[in-house]
């Protein structure tokens, strides 16, 4: 389903057919699941980057005289 069609359906669902509503709902559900999965993946990646950064920063902090 193309972006403009989704926007059109979302803007005025009361005049759309059940088929259009069903297709739009399915599309939006798929988009939601893909987005959620991407956010979880990126969150795990970000956590790994943060742990690595902190590990290197702590080691560097031990070596630098303050």
C-alpha positions in Angstrom: 0.0 0.0 0.0 1.4 3.4 -0.9 2.0 6.2 1.6 -0.6 8.5 0.0 -3.3 5.9 0.1 -2.6 5.3 3.8 -2.8 9.0 4.6 -6.0 9.3 2.6 -7.6 6.4 4.6 -6.3 7.6 7.9 -7.6 11.2 7.3 -11.1 10.1 6.6 -11.8 6.4 7.4 -15.6 6.8 7.7 -15.9 7.0 3.9 -13.6 4.2 3.0 -14.6 0.6 2.3 -14.1 -2.3 4.7 -11.5 -3.6 2.3 -9.5 -0.4 2.4 -9.7 -0.2 6.1 -8.6 -3.8 6.5 -5.7 -3.4 4.1 -4.6 -0.2 5.8 -4.9 -1.8 9.3 -2.7 -4.7 8.1 -0.2 -2.3 6.6 0.0 -0.2 9.7 0.3 -3.3 11.9 3.3 -4.6 9.8 4.9 -1.1 10.0 4.5 -1.1 13.7 6.1 -4.5 14.2 9.0 -3.6 11.9 9.6 -0.3 13.7 9.4 -2.0 17.1 11.9 -4.7 16.0 14.2 -2.0 14.7 14.0 0.0 17.9 14.8 -3.1 20.0 17.8 -4.0 17.7 19.1 -0.4 17.9 18.7 -0.3 21.6 20.7 -3.5 22.1 23.4 -2.0 19.7 23.4 1.3 21.6 23.8 -0.6 24.9 26.8 -2.5 23.5 28.4 0.7 22.3 27.9 2.4 25.6 29.5 -0.6 27.5 32.5 -0.6 25.1 32.9 3.2 25.5 32.7 3.0 29.3 35.2 0.1 29.4 37.7 2.1 27.3 37.1 5.3 29.1 37.6 3.7 32.5 40.9 2.2 31.4 42.1 5.4 29.9 41.1 7.2 33.1 43.3 4.8 35.1 46.3 5.6 32.9 46.0 9.4 32.8 47.3 11.3 35.8 44.9 13.8 37.1 
